[in-house]
Amino acid sequence: MILREEITASIRYIALSHCWGKEQPLKTTRDTFQAHKQGIRLSQLPRTFQDAVKVCQWFDIYYLWIDSLCIIQGDGEDWHNQAGRMADIYEGAYVVIFSSAVRDSTTGFLLDWEKRYKEEYNDFRDVKHAIRSTEILDNSPPFDTIPPNHDKTDNEYPIYSRGWCFQEQLVAIRILHFLRSDIFFQCRSEYRGEFGSVPASTGLKLDFTIIERGKGSIGSPLKPYRVYNTSFWLDLIENFSEKRLTYASDKLPALSGIASRFYCASHRCGQYIAGMWERHLMRYLLLYTPFWLDHKTQRLPNFVAPSFAWPSIDGRLEWLRYPEYSEFSAEVIKWVVKPCGANLFGNLSHASLTISGASLPGIIVSRVSSHGRPGVKLGDVITKPVLLDVPDELDTLEGKGVFCLKLGEINVKAVGLLLQPLTTSATLKRVGFFQSIPNRSFEESQKDTFEII
């Protein structure tokens, strides 16, 4: 193992993207750090890591980056320092290996593939030429063989359901996806595989930059050239929200590399506020938990993000398509964000949002629809169903008072947030979302100011 400080020139390296799984991989800790600097025998490496070494040999590349070995595990300071640089590491790699079909580091990703290709190639060095070859069959593969859109990611390709791997795939210049029976080569213009090629635009791709080099290297210059709109970021959040993380507290760090690139490419988006952007902040508040999907959301037990921000909820989220040129009636007064460390796009210690708008006091009532969704009692009237951020919280919220804060309107229907007063302070927390209260209900209401945490 060699330290970054010991590398004096720009070098080529390969990075591995893999699932840790239940069987924890070989790790570098404070106790093993000095021993690993002396060297690690190939036989000590789990099979997936050994396979990654083989791929390095195919490309005549001498450096390999693996997170469990190159980040000191169990060391909070080193992890925080490295977490903000993860996207740079994967973007700078000559190629990123995706061990797509294995759940942990013990299995290896070349087992079936290696056996089959031994019969077709005289030497493994020929494989890199096969991958680069333009003489690939021109018939396009079935849509569901394209890794980013595979419908069976949990069972067949678990890596595509992981949060950290989501960022790694979006920022990498080149990726080799090792599937069960195929290899896909992905770059920023297309996918190529044994069965043909398809444009990379069929999946969500991130191309903030014009790459001015023909090969990845540490510290290579990147030039931003595209400004992405709000819809792009919201689509990205929808995709990311259903990804899994071993530690839910990694939600913001696992997206911080993409966020920093978004900021560099589009300074007009304003400051970063707990996974959202200052410009068009109201649109980011329109994220909600869809009741029709067969899944459960949960509120994270420890502070990860404020209740008004999407990272506070673990589970699939969607966002309401608000008319692009419609104005919001509510107004953001101020916001406060306190990062835990130097990474402005990483973990937070505190955040709040002060917002002013028309509101109505009400009481949560249960099961006003055939789907068991709750409503809000406004005086003598019970509204149509509303959406709780965490449906399982209904038992504790039923009969409790809330404020319906109107943000705007769509087709004479008000849309906004359900806010629950906190007994320990003068602040409130977001508990849900509504989009079906008649706009006329707010005509007599006064504007109030709320601090949401």
BELPE-V701203 format. One record per helix or strand of 2 or more residues. SS is the DSSP state (helix for helix, strand for strand). FROM is the first residue (numbers start at 1). LEN is the number of residues. If there is no record, write none. Layout:
((SS | FROM | LEN) (SS | FROM | LEN))
//
This chain:
((helix | 4 | 3) (strand | 14 | 4) (helix | 33 | 6) (helix | 42 | 3) (helix | 47 | 12) (strand | 64 | 2) (helix | 67 | 4) (helix | 76 | 8) (helix | 86 | 7) (strand | 95 | 4) (helix | 111 | 8) (helix | 125 | 8) (helix | 143 | 3) (helix | 147 | 3) (helix | 158 | 4) (helix | 163 | 9) (strand | 175 | 4) (strand | 183 | 4) (strand | 190 | 4) (strand | 196 | 4) (helix | 200 | 3) (strand | 209 | 3) (strand | 222 | 3) (helix | 230 | 12) (helix | 248 | 3) (helix | 253 | 13) (helix | 267 | 3) (strand | 272 | 2) (strand | 276 | 2) (helix | 281 | 4) (strand | 287 | 2) (strand | 298 | 2) (helix | 310 | 3) (strand | 313 | 2) (strand | 318 | 2) (strand | 331 | 9) (strand | 348 | 18) (strand | 375 | 4) (strand | 381 | 2) (strand | 387 | 2) (helix | 391 | 7) (strand | 401 | 10) (strand | 413 | 9) (strand | 428 | 11) (helix | 439 | 4) (strand | 447 | 6))
//
